[in-house]
Amino acid sequence: MESVKFCPVCGGLIEKGFLFCPYCGRELVVRASVSQIIDPSFNKLARAAVKKSMSRLDTCRRTLDTMEKELDEFLFERL
Ligand SMILES: [Zn+2]
């Protein structure tokens, strides 16, 4: 039995290997698989970038906390 699939646009039955849907003319190949190759690495990059800026933000917050505490102590000593 020949392998077949369905057109994502019109749902027509298509033999595998067809480049275009014979019913609606939709291009069936490649572009999707290209983005499937690109997407995972792009997602990884985006996640790494988010993680990086999050940890930078964390460092900033910790530094701010420390400064606040030091300021409190400084003011408390003056009073
Ligand atoms: Zn179609």
PDB file of the backbone (N, CA, C, O) and the ligand in Angstrom, with CONECT records:
HET     ZN  A 101       1
ATOM      1  N   MET A   1       0.834  -1.206   0.000  1.00  0.00           N
ATOM      2  CA  MET A   1       0.000   0.000   0.000  1.00  0.00           C
ATOM      3  C   MET A   1       0.865   1.250   0.000  1.00  0.00           C
ATOM      4  O   MET A   1       1.853   1.330   0.729  1.00  0.00           O
ATOM      5  N   GLU A   2       0.498   2.204  -0.802  1.00  0.00           N
ATOM      6  CA  GLU A   2       1.299   3.419  -0.888  1.00  0.00           C
ATOM      7  C   GLU A   2       1.055   4.327   0.311  1.00  0.00           C
ATOM      8  O   GLU A   2      -0.049   4.392   0.853  1.00  0.00           O
ATOM      9  N   SER A   3       2.098   5.014   0.703  1.00  0.00           N
ATOM     10  CA  SER A   3       1.950   5.930   1.826  1.00  0.00           C
ATOM     11  C   SER A   3       1.293   7.223   1.359  1.00  0.00           C
ATOM     12  O   SER A   3       1.652   7.796   0.331  1.00  0.00           O
ATOM     13  N   VAL A   4       0.342   7.649   2.134  1.00  0.00           N
ATOM     14  CA  VAL A   4      -0.376   8.873   1.783  1.00  0.00           C
ATOM     15  C   VAL A   4      -0.446   9.784   2.996  1.00  0.00           C
ATOM     16  O   VAL A   4      -0.226   9.354   4.129  1.00  0.00           O
ATOM     17  N   LYS A   5      -0.751  11.034   2.746  1.00  0.00           N
ATOM     18  CA  LYS A   5      -0.992  11.967   3.849  1.00  0.00           C
ATOM     19  C   LYS A   5      -2.102  12.917   3.434  1.00  0.00           C
ATOM     20  O   LYS A   5      -2.597  12.861   2.309  1.00  0.00           O
ATOM     21  N   PHE A   6      -2.480  13.776   4.345  1.00  0.00           N
ATOM     22  CA  PHE A   6      -3.568  14.701   4.075  1.00  0.00           C
ATOM     23  C   PHE A   6      -3.046  16.117   3.949  1.00  0.00           C
ATOM     24  O   PHE A   6      -2.143  16.525   4.679  1.00  0.00           O
ATOM     25  N   CYS A   7      -3.617  16.861   3.024  1.00  0.00           N
ATOM     26  CA  CYS A   7      -3.262  18.263   2.860  1.00  0.00           C
ATOM     27  C   CYS A   7      -3.663  19.026   4.117  1.00  0.00           C
ATOM     28  O   CYS A   7      -4.798  18.901   4.577  1.00  0.00           O
ATOM     29  N   PRO A   8      -2.742  19.821   4.684  1.00  0.00           N
ATOM     30  CA  PRO A   8      -3.067  20.584   5.896  1.00  0.00           C
ATOM     31  C   PRO A   8      -4.072  21.700   5.640  1.00  0.00           C
ATOM     32  O   PRO A   8      -4.672  22.226   6.577  1.00  0.00           O
ATOM     33  N   VAL A   9      -4.255  22.060   4.378  1.00  0.00           N
ATOM     34  CA  VAL A   9      -5.163  23.162   4.051  1.00  0.00           C
ATOM     35  C   VAL A   9      -6.560  22.658   3.725  1.00  0.00           C
ATOM     36  O   VAL A   9      -7.542  23.068   4.344  1.00  0.00           O
ATOM     37  N   CYS A  10      -6.639  21.754   2.735  1.00  0.00           N
ATOM     38  CA  CYS A  10      -7.962  21.350   2.284  1.00  0.00           C
ATOM     39  C   CYS A  10      -8.330  19.950   2.746  1.00  0.00           C
ATOM     40  O   CYS A  10      -9.468  19.513   2.570  1.00  0.00           O
ATOM     41  N   GLY A  11      -7.361  19.238   3.344  1.00  0.00           N
ATOM     42  CA  GLY A  11      -7.661  17.904   3.849  1.00  0.00           C
ATOM     43  C   GLY A  11      -7.707  16.839   2.782  1.00  0.00           C
ATOM     44  O   GLY A  11      -8.099  15.705   3.057  1.00  0.00           O
ATOM     45  N   GLY A  12      -7.316  17.179   1.574  1.00  0.00           N
ATOM     46  CA  GLY A  12      -7.325  16.210   0.488  1.00  0.00           C
ATOM     47  C   GLY A  12      -6.289  15.122   0.688  1.00  0.00           C
ATOM     48  O   GLY A  12      -5.250  15.364   1.302  1.00  0.00           O
ATOM     49  N   LEU A  13      -6.551  13.938   0.185  1.00  0.00           N
ATOM     50  CA  LEU A  13      -5.637  12.818   0.292  1.00  0.00           C
ATOM     51  C   LEU A  13      -4.530  12.967  -0.753  1.00  0.00           C
ATOM     52  O   LEU A  13      -4.803  13.112  -1.945  1.00  0.00           O
ATOM     53  N   ILE A  14      -3.277  12.931  -0.290  1.00  0.00           N
ATOM     54  CA  ILE A  14      -2.154  13.183  -1.183  1.00  0.00           C
ATOM     55  C   ILE A  14      -1.149  12.050  -1.056  1.00  0.00           C
ATOM     56  O   ILE A  14      -0.877  11.565   0.042  1.00  0.00           O
ATOM     57  N   GLU A  15      -0.604  11.639  -2.181  1.00  0.00           N
ATOM     58  CA  GLU A  15       0.485  10.667  -2.123  1.00  0.00           C
ATOM     59  C   GLU A  15       1.733  11.340  -1.602  1.00  0.00           C
ATOM     60  O   GLU A  15       2.015  12.488  -1.945  1.00  0.00           O
ATOM     61  N   LYS A  16       2.488  10.628  -0.771  1.00  0.00           N
ATOM     62  CA  LYS A  16       3.748  11.185  -0.292  1.00  0.00           C
ATOM     63  C   LYS A  16       4.675  11.407  -1.463  1.00  0.00           C
ATOM     64  O   LYS A  16       4.710  10.609  -2.399  1.00  0.00           O
ATOM     65  N   GLY A  17       5.436  12.504  -1.410  1.00  0.00           N
ATOM     66  CA  GLY A  17       6.314  12.818  -2.518  1.00  0.00           C
ATOM     67  C   GLY A  17       5.761  13.929  -3.390  1.00  0.00           C
ATOM     68  O   GLY A  17       6.493  14.547  -4.163  1.00  0.00           O
ATOM     69  N   PHE A  18       4.480  14.178  -3.265  1.00  0.00           N
ATOM     70  CA  PHE A  18       3.901  15.308  -3.980  1.00  0.00           C
ATOM     71  C   PHE A  18       4.437  16.606  -3.387  1.00  0.00           C
ATOM     72  O   PHE A  18       4.526  16.757  -2.169  1.00  0.00           O
ATOM     73  N   LEU A  19       4.794  17.547  -4.274  1.00  0.00           N
ATOM     74  CA  LEU A  19       5.304  18.821  -3.793  1.00  0.00           C
ATOM     75  C   LEU A  19       4.183  19.812  -3.554  1.00  0.00           C
ATOM     76  O   LEU A  19       4.290  20.710  -2.720  1.00  0.00           O
ATOM     77  N   PHE A  20       3.097  19.631  -4.309  1.00  0.00           N
ATOM     78  CA  PHE A  20       1.956  20.533  -4.172  1.00  0.00           C
ATOM     79  C   PHE A  20       0.690  19.713  -4.024  1.00  0.00           C
ATOM     80  O   PHE A  20       0.587  18.616  -4.573  1.00  0.00           O
ATOM     81  N   CYS A  21      -0.258  20.233  -3.297  1.00  0.00           N
ATOM     82  CA  CYS A  21      -1.554  19.591  -3.209  1.00  0.00           C
ATOM     83  C   CYS A  21      -2.257  19.710  -4.561  1.00  0.00           C
ATOM     84  O   CYS A  21      -2.395  20.815  -5.086  1.00  0.00           O
ATOM     85  N   PRO A  22      -2.698  18.603  -5.125  1.00  0.00           N
ATOM     86  CA  PRO A  22      -3.373  18.654  -6.424  1.00  0.00           C
ATOM     87  C   PRO A  22      -4.763  19.276  -6.339  1.00  0.00           C
ATOM     88  O   PRO A  22      -5.356  19.610  -7.365  1.00  0.00           O
ATOM     89  N   TYR A  23      -5.289  19.436  -5.122  1.00  0.00           N
ATOM     90  CA  TYR A  23      -6.640  19.969  -4.979  1.00  0.00           C
ATOM     91  C   TYR A  23      -6.634  21.482  -4.797  1.00  0.00           C
ATOM     92  O   TYR A  23      -7.390  22.203  -5.448  1.00  0.00           O
ATOM     93  N   CYS A  24      -5.763  21.955  -3.892  1.00  0.00           N
ATOM     94  CA  CYS A  24      -5.789  23.393  -3.596  1.00  0.00           C
ATOM     95  C   CYS A  24      -4.505  24.097  -4.013  1.00  0.00           C
ATOM     96  O   CYS A  24      -4.440  25.325  -3.978  1.00  0.00           O
ATOM     97  N   GLY A  25      -3.480  23.339  -4.410  1.00  0.00           N
ATOM     98  CA  GLY A  25      -2.258  23.951  -4.902  1.00  0.00           C
ATOM     99  C   GLY A  25      -1.283  24.345  -3.815  1.00  0.00           C
ATOM    100  O   GLY A  25      -0.257  24.967  -4.088  1.00  0.00           O
ATOM    101  N   ARG A  26      -1.599  23.986  -2.584  1.00  0.00           N
ATOM    102  CA  ARG A  26      -0.742  24.342  -1.459  1.00  0.00           C
ATOM    103  C   ARG A  26       0.618  23.637  -1.566  1.00  0.00           C
ATOM    104  O   ARG A  26       0.690  22.441  -1.850  1.00  0.00           O
ATOM    105  N   GLU A  27       1.695  24.407  -1.332  1.00  0.00           N
ATOM    106  CA  GLU A  27       3.015  23.805  -1.327  1.00  0.00           C
ATOM    107  C   GLU A  27       3.163  22.934  -0.092  1.00  0.00           C
ATOM    108  O   GLU A  27       2.875  23.370   1.023  1.00  0.00           O
ATOM    109  N   LEU A  28       3.614  21.704  -0.292  1.00  0.00           N
ATOM    110  CA  LEU A  28       3.529  20.740   0.813  1.00  0.00           C
ATOM    111  C   LEU A  28       4.857  20.476   1.512  1.00  0.00           C
ATOM    112  O   LEU A  28       4.876  19.944   2.622  1.00  0.00           O
ATOM    113  N   VAL A  29       5.954  20.839   0.883  1.00  0.00           N
ATOM    114  CA  VAL A  29       7.240  20.376   1.414  1.00  0.00           C
ATOM    115  C   VAL A  29       8.041  21.495   2.070  1.00  0.00           C
ATOM    116  O   VAL A  29       7.552  22.605   2.284  1.00  0.00           O
ATOM    117  N   VAL A  30       9.215  21.178   2.361  1.00  0.00           N
ATOM    118  CA  VAL A  30      10.358  21.937   2.853  1.00  0.00           C
ATOM    119  C   VAL A  30      10.143  22.997   3.917  1.00  0.00           C
ATOM    120  O   VAL A  30      10.570  22.805   5.056  1.00  0.00           O
ATOM    121  N   ARG A  31       9.494  24.116   3.589  1.00  0.00           N
ATOM    122  CA  ARG A  31       9.539  25.261   4.488  1.00  0.00           C
ATOM    123  C   ARG A  31       9.309  24.881   5.948  1.00  0.00           C
ATOM    124  O   ARG A  31       9.998  25.388   6.834  1.00  0.00           O
ATOM    125  N   ALA A  32       8.363  24.009   6.202  1.00  0.00           N
ATOM    126  CA  ALA A  32       8.084  23.585   7.565  1.00  0.00           C
ATOM    127  C   ALA A  32       9.300  22.917   8.176  1.00  0.00           C
ATOM    128  O   ALA A  32       9.630  23.162   9.336  1.00  0.00           O
ATOM    129  N   SER A  33       9.972  22.070   7.399  1.00  0.00           N
ATOM    130  CA  SER A  33      11.103  21.349   7.967  1.00  0.00           C
ATOM    131  C   SER A  33      12.287  22.282   8.201  1.00  0.00           C
ATOM    132  O   SER A  33      13.099  22.039   9.094  1.00  0.00           O
ATOM    133  N   VAL A  34      12.392  23.347   7.404  1.00  0.00           N
ATOM    134  CA  VAL A  34      13.454  24.325   7.634  1.00  0.00           C
ATOM    135  C   VAL A  34      13.243  25.005   8.984  1.00  0.00           C
ATOM    136  O   VAL A  34      14.186  25.148   9.762  1.00  0.00           O
ATOM    137  N   SER A  35      12.016  25.423   9.261  1.00  0.00           N
ATOM    138  CA  SER A  35      11.758  26.092  10.532  1.00  0.00           C
ATOM    139  C   SER A  35      11.871  25.112  11.698  1.00  0.00           C
ATOM    140  O   SER A  35      12.172  25.502  12.826  1.00  0.00           O
ATOM    141  N   GLN A  36      11.621  23.819  11.404  1.00  0.00           N
ATOM    142  CA  GLN A  36      11.802  22.838  12.468  1.00  0.00           C
ATOM    143  C   GLN A  36      13.266  22.702  12.836  1.00  0.00           C
ATOM    144  O   GLN A  36      13.604  22.388  13.978  1.00  0.00           O
ATOM    145  N   ILE A  37      14.135  22.941  11.860  1.00  0.00           N
ATOM    146  CA  ILE A  37      15.572  22.891  12.151  1.00  0.00           C
ATOM    147  C   ILE A  37      15.992  24.143  12.891  1.00  0.00           C
ATOM    148  O   ILE A  37      16.787  24.082  13.829  1.00  0.00           O
ATOM    149  N   ILE A  38      15.458  25.283  12.469  1.00  0.00           N
ATOM    150  CA  ILE A  38      15.883  26.558  13.036  1.00  0.00           C
ATOM    151  C   ILE A  38      15.294  26.773  14.425  1.00  0.00           C
ATOM    152  O   ILE A  38      15.996  27.227  15.329  1.00  0.00           O
ATOM    153  N   ASP A  39      14.024  26.456  14.604  1.00  0.00           N
ATOM    154  CA  ASP A  39      13.337  26.780  15.843  1.00  0.00           C
ATOM    155  C   ASP A  39      14.007  26.274  17.118  1.00  0.00           C
ATOM    156  O   ASP A  39      14.181  27.052  18.056  1.00  0.00           O
ATOM    157  N   PRO A  40      14.390  24.998  17.186  1.00  0.00           N
ATOM    158  CA  PRO A  40      14.971  24.525  18.448  1.00  0.00           C
ATOM    159  C   PRO A  40      16.213  25.297  18.855  1.00  0.00           C
ATOM    160  O   PRO A  40      16.373  25.637  20.027  1.00  0.00           O
ATOM    161  N   SER A  41      17.102  25.581  17.897  1.00  0.00           N
ATOM    162  CA  SER A  41      18.322  26.286  18.283  1.00  0.00           C
ATOM    163  C   SER A  41      18.001  27.735  18.628  1.00  0.00           C
ATOM    164  O   SER A  41      18.640  28.331  19.495  1.00  0.00           O
ATOM    165  N   PHE A  42      17.008  28.296  17.945  1.00  0.00           N
ATOM    166  CA  PHE A  42      16.616  29.665  18.281  1.00  0.00           C
ATOM    167  C   PHE A  42      16.019  29.723  19.677  1.00  0.00           C
ATOM    168  O   PHE A  42      16.308  30.635  20.452  1.00  0.00           O
ATOM    169  N   ASN A  43      15.188  28.748  19.985  1.00  0.00           N
ATOM    170  CA  ASN A  43      14.594  28.690  21.322  1.00  0.00           C
ATOM    171  C   ASN A  43      15.658  28.547  22.391  1.00  0.00           C
ATOM    172  O   ASN A  43      15.579  29.154  23.459  1.00  0.00           O
ATOM    173  N   LYS A  44      16.664  27.725  22.078  1.00  0.00           N
ATOM    174  CA  LYS A  44      17.733  27.529  23.044  1.00  0.00           C
ATOM    175  C   LYS A  44      18.450  28.854  23.296  1.00  0.00           C
ATOM    176  O   LYS A  44      18.753  29.212  24.435  1.00  0.00           O
ATOM    177  N   LEU A  45      18.714  29.576  22.194  1.00  0.00           N
ATOM    178  CA  LEU A  45      19.377  30.873  22.313  1.00  0.00           C
ATOM    179  C   LEU A  45      18.533  31.838  23.132  1.00  0.00           C
ATOM    180  O   LEU A  45      19.042  32.523  24.018  1.00  0.00           O
ATOM    181  N   ALA A  46      17.237  31.886  22.828  1.00  0.00           N
ATOM    182  CA  ALA A  46      16.365  32.815  23.526  1.00  0.00           C
ATOM    183  C   ALA A  46      16.310  32.474  25.014  1.00  0.00           C
ATOM    184  O   ALA A  46      16.350  33.358  25.869  1.00  0.00           O
ATOM    185  N   ARG A  47      16.219  31.181  25.304  1.00  0.00           N
ATOM    186  CA  ARG A  47      16.155  30.781  26.701  1.00  0.00           C
ATOM    187  C   ARG A  47      17.450  31.146  27.428  1.00  0.00           C
ATOM    188  O   ARG A  47      17.423  31.592  28.575  1.00  0.00           O
ATOM    189  N   ALA A  48      18.588  30.950  26.745  1.00  0.00           N
ATOM    190  CA  ALA A  48      19.870  31.285  27.357  1.00  0.00           C
ATOM    191  C   ALA A  48      19.950  32.780  27.627  1.00  0.00           C
ATOM    192  O   ALA A  48      20.448  33.207  28.668  1.00  0.00           O
ATOM    193  N   ALA A  49      19.450  33.577  26.673  1.00  0.00           N
ATOM    194  CA  ALA A  49      19.480  35.024  26.848  1.00  0.00           C
ATOM    195  C   ALA A  49      18.605  35.446  28.022  1.00  0.00           C
ATOM    196  O   ALA A  49      18.992  36.304  28.815  1.00  0.00           O
ATOM    197  N   VAL A  50      17.430  34.842  28.131  1.00  0.00           N
ATOM    198  CA  VAL A  50      16.535  35.174  29.239  1.00  0.00           C
ATOM    199  C   VAL A  50      17.176  34.801  30.566  1.00  0.00           C
ATOM    200  O   VAL A  50      17.135  35.564  31.531  1.00  0.00           O
ATOM    201  N   LYS A  51      17.772  33.606  30.595  1.00  0.00           N
ATOM    202  CA  LYS A  51      18.408  33.149  31.826  1.00  0.00           C
ATOM    203  C   LYS A  51      19.523  34.111  32.235  1.00  0.00           C
ATOM    204  O   LYS A  51      19.682  34.445  33.409  1.00  0.00           O
ATOM    205  N   LYS A  52      20.291  34.547  31.228  1.00  0.00           N
ATOM    206  CA  LYS A  52      21.404  35.440  31.497  1.00  0.00           C
ATOM    207  C   LYS A  52      20.913  36.747  32.115  1.00  0.00           C
ATOM    208  O   LYS A  52      21.431  37.199  33.135  1.00  0.00           O
ATOM    209  N   SER A  53      19.912  37.342  31.485  1.00  0.00           N
ATOM    210  CA  SER A  53      19.441  38.627  31.993  1.00  0.00           C
ATOM    211  C   SER A  53      18.738  38.454  33.337  1.00  0.00           C
ATOM    212  O   SER A  53      18.766  39.360  34.169  1.00  0.00           O
ATOM    213  N   MET A  54      18.108  37.294  33.558  1.00  0.00           N
ATOM    214  CA  MET A  54      17.484  37.047  34.848  1.00  0.00           C
ATOM    215  C   MET A  54      18.531  36.993  35.949  1.00  0.00           C
ATOM    216  O   MET A  54      18.335  37.556  37.026  1.00  0.00           O
ATOM    217  N   SER A  55      19.634  36.321  35.682  1.00  0.00           N
ATOM    218  CA  SER A  55      20.654  36.200  36.716  1.00  0.00           C
ATOM    219  C   SER A  55      21.342  37.544  36.938  1.00  0.00           C
ATOM    220  O   SER A  55      21.780  37.856  38.045  1.00  0.00           O
ATOM    221  N   ARG A  56      21.429  38.336  35.863  1.00  0.00           N
ATOM    222  CA  ARG A  56      21.989  39.681  36.024  1.00  0.00           C
ATOM    223  C   ARG A  56      21.054  40.519  36.901  1.00  0.00           C
ATOM    224  O   ARG A  56      21.502  41.284  37.754  1.00  0.00           O
ATOM    225  N   LEU A  57      19.777  40.363  36.678  1.00  0.00           N
ATOM    226  CA  LEU A  57      18.789  41.085  37.477  1.00  0.00           C
ATOM    227  C   LEU A  57      18.875  40.669  38.937  1.00  0.00           C
ATOM    228  O   LEU A  57      18.762  41.488  39.849  1.00  0.00           O
ATOM    229  N   ASP A  58      19.078  39.370  39.129  1.00  0.00           N
ATOM    230  CA  ASP A  58      19.202  38.840  40.482  1.00  0.00           C
ATOM    231  C   ASP A  58      20.398  39.454  41.193  1.00  0.00           C
ATOM    232  O   ASP A  58      20.318  39.836  42.360  1.00  0.00           O
ATOM    233  N   THR A  59      21.512  39.541  40.467  1.00  0.00           N
ATOM    234  CA  THR A  59      22.713  40.130  41.040  1.00  0.00           C
ATOM    235  C   THR A  59      22.457  41.582  41.422  1.00  0.00           C
ATOM    236  O   THR A  59      22.855  42.025  42.500  1.00  0.00           O
ATOM    237  N   CYS A  60      21.792  42.323  40.539  1.00  0.00           N
ATOM    238  CA  CYS A  60      21.466  43.710  40.817  1.00  0.00           C
ATOM    239  C   CYS A  60      20.631  43.819  42.085  1.00  0.00           C
ATOM    240  O   CYS A  60      20.880  44.674  42.935  1.00  0.00           O
ATOM    241  N   ARG A  61      19.645  42.951  42.202  1.00  0.00           N
ATOM    242  CA  ARG A  61      18.752  43.018  43.350  1.00  0.00           C
ATOM    243  C   ARG A  61      19.513  42.723  44.638  1.00  0.00           C
ATOM    244  O   ARG A  61      19.292  43.360  45.668  1.00  0.00           O
ATOM    245  N   ARG A  62      20.412  41.746  44.558  1.00  0.00           N
ATOM    246  CA  ARG A  62      21.179  41.402  45.748  1.00  0.00           C
ATOM    247  C   ARG A  62      22.090  42.562  46.147  1.00  0.00           C
ATOM    248  O   ARG A  62      22.227  42.883  47.328  1.00  0.00           O
ATOM    249  N   THR A  63      22.713  43.187  45.136  1.00  0.00           N
ATOM    250  CA  THR A  63      23.575  44.332  45.415  1.00  0.00           C
ATOM    251  C   THR A  63      22.780  45.459  46.060  1.00  0.00           C
ATOM    252  O   THR A  63      23.235  46.102  47.006  1.00  0.00           O
ATOM    253  N   LEU A  64      21.598  45.681  45.534  1.00  0.00           N
ATOM    254  CA  LEU A  64      20.725  46.722  46.068  1.00  0.00           C
ATOM    255  C   LEU A  64      20.336  46.419  47.507  1.00  0.00           C
ATOM    256  O   LEU A  64      20.312  47.314  48.352  1.00  0.00           O
ATOM    257  N   ASP A  65      20.029  45.147  47.783  1.00  0.00           N
ATOM    258  CA  ASP A  65      19.688  44.742  49.141  1.00  0.00           C
ATOM    259  C   ASP A  65      20.834  45.054  50.093  1.00  0.00           C
ATOM    260  O   ASP A  65      20.635  45.605  51.176  1.00  0.00           O
ATOM    261  N   THR A  66      22.035  44.690  49.664  1.00  0.00           N
ATOM    262  CA  THR A  66      23.210  44.918  50.501  1.00  0.00           C
ATOM    263  C   THR A  66      23.400  46.408  50.765  1.00  0.00           C
ATOM    264  O   THR A  66      23.659  46.822  51.895  1.00  0.00           O
ATOM    265  N   MET A  67      23.267  47.204  49.709  1.00  0.00           N
ATOM    266  CA  MET A  67      23.435  48.644  49.864  1.00  0.00           C
ATOM    267  C   MET A  67      22.388  49.220  50.814  1.00  0.00           C
ATOM    268  O   MET A  67      22.678  50.096  51.628  1.00  0.00           O
ATOM    269  N   GLU A  68      21.178  48.712  50.691  1.00  0.00           N
ATOM    270  CA  GLU A  68      20.108  49.200  51.544  1.00  0.00           C
ATOM    271  C   GLU A  68      20.414  48.894  53.001  1.00  0.00           C
ATOM    272  O   GLU A  68      20.226  49.733  53.883  1.00  0.00           O
ATOM    273  N   LYS A  69      20.893  47.664  53.239  1.00  0.00           N
ATOM    274  CA  LYS A  69      21.214  47.258  54.595  1.00  0.00           C
ATOM    275  C   LYS A  69      22.335  48.125  55.162  1.00  0.00           C
ATOM    276  O   LYS A  69      22.282  48.570  56.308  1.00  0.00           O
ATOM    277  N   GLU A  70      23.362  48.355  54.319  1.00  0.00           N
ATOM    278  CA  GLU A  70      24.484  49.173  54.769  1.00  0.00           C
ATOM    279  C   GLU A  70      24.031  50.590  55.073  1.00  0.00           C
ATOM    280  O   GLU A  70      24.482  51.201  56.042  1.00  0.00           O
ATOM    281  N   LEU A  71      23.144  51.105  54.248  1.00  0.00           N
ATOM    282  CA  LEU A  71      22.616  52.449  54.470  1.00  0.00           C
ATOM    283  C   LEU A  71      21.828  52.505  55.771  1.00  0.00           C
ATOM    284  O   LEU A  71      21.945  53.456  56.544  1.00  0.00           O
ATOM    285  N   ASP A  72      21.023  51.467  56.000  1.00  0.00           N
ATOM    286  CA  ASP A  72      20.258  51.387  57.242  1.00  0.00           C
ATOM    287  C   ASP A  72      21.186  51.423  58.447  1.00  0.00           C
ATOM    288  O   ASP A  72      20.970  52.169  59.402  1.00  0.00           O
ATOM    289  N   GLU A  73      22.240  50.585  58.376  1.00  0.00           N
ATOM    290  CA  GLU A  73      23.178  50.525  59.487  1.00  0.00           C
ATOM    291  C   GLU A  73      23.871  51.865  59.680  1.00  0.00           C
ATOM    292  O   GLU A  73      24.069  52.326  60.804  1.00  0.00           O
ATOM    293  N   PHE A  74      24.230  52.474  58.571  1.00  0.00           N
ATOM    294  CA  PHE A  74      24.891  53.765  58.613  1.00  0.00           C
ATOM    295  C   PHE A  74      23.996  54.808  59.295  1.00  0.00           C
ATOM    296  O   PHE A  74      24.435  55.547  60.175  1.00  0.00           O
ATOM    297  N   LEU A  75      22.725  54.846  58.862  1.00  0.00           N
ATOM    298  CA  LEU A  75      21.800  55.814  59.434  1.00  0.00           C
ATOM    299  C   LEU A  75      21.518  55.503  60.902  1.00  0.00           C
ATOM    300  O   LEU A  75      21.362  56.409  61.721  1.00  0.00           O
ATOM    301  N   PHE A  76      21.454  54.218  61.219  1.00  0.00           N
ATOM    302  CA  PHE A  76      21.146  53.813  62.587  1.00  0.00           C
ATOM    303  C   PHE A  76      22.276  54.234  63.531  1.00  0.00           C
ATOM    304  O   PHE A  76      22.040  54.638  64.669  1.00  0.00           O
ATOM    305  N   GLU A  77      23.519  54.127  63.023  1.00  0.00           N
ATOM    306  CA  GLU A  77      24.663  54.531  63.847  1.00  0.00           C
ATOM    307  C   GLU A  77      24.652  56.035  64.104  1.00  0.00           C
ATOM    308  O   GLU A  77      25.099  56.501  65.153  1.00  0.00           O
ATOM    309  N   ARG A  78      24.143  56.778  63.147  1.00  0.00           N
ATOM    310  CA  ARG A  78      24.130  58.240  63.290  1.00  0.00           C
ATOM    311  C   ARG A  78      23.072  58.727  64.250  1.00  0.00           C
ATOM    312  O   ARG A  78      23.199  59.789  64.860  1.00  0.00           O
ATOM    313  N   LEU A  79      22.021  57.931  64.374  1.00  0.00           N
ATOM    314  CA  LEU A  79      20.910  58.398  65.206  1.00  0.00           C
ATOM    315  C   LEU A  79      21.218  58.267  66.688  1.00  0.00           C
ATOM    316  O   LEU A  79      20.385  58.617  67.525  1.00  0.00           O
TER     317      LEU A  79
HETATM  318 ZN    ZN A 101      -4.953  20.956  -0.462  1.00  0.00          ZN2+
END
